[in-house]
Amino acid sequence: MNPEGNHPFFPLLPNGKRDILYDWQLRRTWEQFEAVYEKGLVKAIGVSNCSQLKLEEEILPFAKVKPMVNQLEIHPYNPQHNLVNWLKSQDIVVEAYSPLGSTDAPLLKDDVINEIAGKLQVSPAEVLIGWGVAKGIVVLPKSVNPDRISSNLKYAQLDSSDVERIDGLAAAGKQKRLIKPPWSNVKLGFEDWFQVDP
């Protein structure tokens, strides 16, 4: 992102796409993370929204300290099974942001999720959180509502057949990213979102 852009967090071009510095190398940002880590100012460093391709091409070959975590959009409609398995093989912790989807997301209304919730007498949110926990993923549901924050600590204990049914939702035609920022001309490298052209 362009630090001299028109917004301190998400600078945009006149066409509404993100204002990105294409000559900046991701490994330079990672070197800055490593410096903070080596000074003992943080206990862990990681990445967010990094595909296997991005990690293998732009960070891991140059890293002195391997990313300890990768925070991704992970939920039953965007499970990223291959990436999750690869990250685990690299001993990189997988964190799921928006595991319940985003505002008005279809996940909480999904028939399979609701059927399992009814069978277990729990909420659909507990099923979604339980799915992530069963997959060995750190689940980070977000809320500003105190009651929901408390309820997000609960999760359903799913058996392997329930996990398998939920695992199959995306492949059955429900694959969908619910959070898709307006990037421009960026090679992201995800199976379902490889390249964003200008």
Salt bridges, closest charged atoms under 4 A:
GLU38 OE2 - LYS64 NZ 3.83
GLU57 OE1 - LYS187 NZ 3.40
GLU58 OE2 - LYS54 NZ 3.04
GLU73 OE2 - HIS75 NE2 2.79
GLU73 OE1 - ARG177 NH1 3.99
ASP110 OD1 - LYS174 NZ 2.57
GLU115 OE2 - ARG165 NH1 3.01
ASP162 OD1 - LYS119 NZ 2.80
ASP167 OD2 - LYS135 NZ 3.10
ASP192 OD2 - ARG177 NE 2.90
